[in-house]
Amino acid sequence: MRELILLRHAHAEPATTGQADLDRPLSPEGLAEAEAAGRWLAEQGLIPDRALCSPSRRTRETLEAVLGKIGYVDQRLETGIYEATPGALAALADGHREAERLLLVGHNPGLEQLAALMHSGQSGDYRGMPPGGIAVLSLPADAAIEPGIATLSAFWWP
């Protein structure tokens, strides 16, 4: 078995006039949520082999806060995570099959739709991953990421 951990970025500040969406930082509440997510992952022993992170400031700050609680892991910025569809996220994760436990830090609706698609086989209008939320999906070690392949083994939110 291998695990895919999906982490939605924590609460971010609203964009200021002229500020690009990519540049929005975490709010103080979001920083606390991200630290809590890191504590939960550490308590559960869910330390990833690799973390793939959207290039947005709020996702990078979320990952930094999590790493502050779980320690250093191999991490890579992946521009394809920003505004990704569930299919694009699945293809990205599938390209990292050698990681037994892979963490994706990204955005909705892509993350919550990927969780639903992998677990139930359909994404539909599923809405259920709050800021700072974590979905842990277990799937066969050699299996391609596809609809209905995974079991939702844990779900947590701050």
Buried (B, 14 or more C-beta within 10 A) or exposed (E): EBBBBBBBBBBBBEEEEEEEEBEBBBBEBBBBBBBBBBBBBBEBEBEBBBBBBBEBBBBBBBBBBBBEBBEEBEBEBBEBBBBBBBBBBBBBBBBBBEBEBBBBBBBBBBBBBBBBBBBBEEBEEBEEBBBBBBBBBBBEEEEEBEBEBBEBBBBBBB
